[in-house]
Amino acid sequence: MSWVNSKALLAGGEVDFFIRGYTDKKFMFLGHEVYLTTTHISMIIVMAFLLVFALFANHAIKKADPKEAPGPFLNVVELIVEKLDGMVASSMGARNAVKFRNYVSALFLFILTCNLSGLLGLRPPTADFGVTFPLAVITWVMIQYNGFKYQKMGKIKGLFEPIFLFFPMNLISEFSTPVSMSLRLFGNILSGTVMMGLIYGLLPKVLTLVWPAALHVYLDVFSGCIQTYVFCMLTMCFVADAIGEDA
């Protein structure tokens, strides 16, 4: 949360974690009553931002003259692409990086933008388990797909190694991957949101004008960047391990 949220908190004199419906109106979806929440609104804003950024980047690349030095915006785009491609290549190898760099780069930018959205007064979408769990499930599906694609029956055989008695633990380990990945990201971002909500809601007004700024640097920026990197690194390592070195 940011100073925008602090004004709402101080005005009401209560702690607010922004976990509520955006409107009281409910909608019917597949026979169930649903309604817009602060997470939905934040997700729409994040996706709109990334879409606009991608459109401007695509336009800048198409209009770029290879004989002239790139402008500031194009330099930023090239730096982002270069660093993300390098991260994927160093973790998955040059051969696998070609197939997964687009997905991992999109995942990195999405999670990072979600984590940093709290600086703009939004509720970070990644502070909602309904956002982090589907992302982890996508990773789990990629792990299983590539495992069976490249290891074939060796994937099932590995569940019984080193001995047959290890099968229950190996099976639990396979299905616990999306749970652990999603809970790690969700818990860290939610804890930051809760802590900032407590600070803005319980401290005297004069202290909230200066002191929370340092906590924003850690809870929103530092922690948000670290958790983005961890989630993407786990995705790359698990998928690369499922593919194997001989692929």
Protein Blocks (a to p, Z undefined) as FASTA:
>chain_A
ZZklmmmmmmnopacehiacfbfbdcdeehiacdddfklmmmmmmmmmmmmmmmmmmmmm
mmpcfkbccdfklmmmmmmmmmmmmmmmmmnojklmmmmmmmmmmmmmmmmmmmmmmmno
pacfklpfklmmmmmmmmmmmmmmmmmmmnmmmmmmmmmpfbfklmmmmmmmmmmmmmmm
mmmmmmmmmmmmmmmmmmmmmmcfklmmmmmmmmmmmmmmmmmmmmmmmmmmmmmmmmmm
mnopmZZ
